[in-house]
């Protein structure tokens, strides 16, 4: 289990707005923001559940490439909502919602790429 994950993005404001929209169906929100003025160098935005930011984006010298992050969803409808919200927020389809039996019989996931090309997934492991 991880405590948190963070990576750099090429356009902080665009990425922040994308993740606010894409993660909302999963019950995740922007919880914490640290400005470059506060850190002396970089800005960071932390998303998660109340009191627990665990997914961070930030500014940096180079954006992170080819990152894959999968978020757990409580049901298949939430996976569908994530995919729809991410596409509406500017993401690109990298795998429509559906079963992925090559992972496991009840693996239902959807994949999008953010503006930096990171592969972001929502997955539900359970019967419909």
PyMOL commands that set and color helices and strands:
alter all, ss='L'
color gray80, all
select helices_A, chain A and resi 12-24+36-39+76-88
alter helices_A, ss='H'
color red, helices_A
select strands_A, chain A and resi 5-8+29-34+44-49+52-58+68-72+92-99+107-113+119-125
alter strands_A, ss='S'
color yellow, strands_A
deselect
rebuild
show_as cartoon
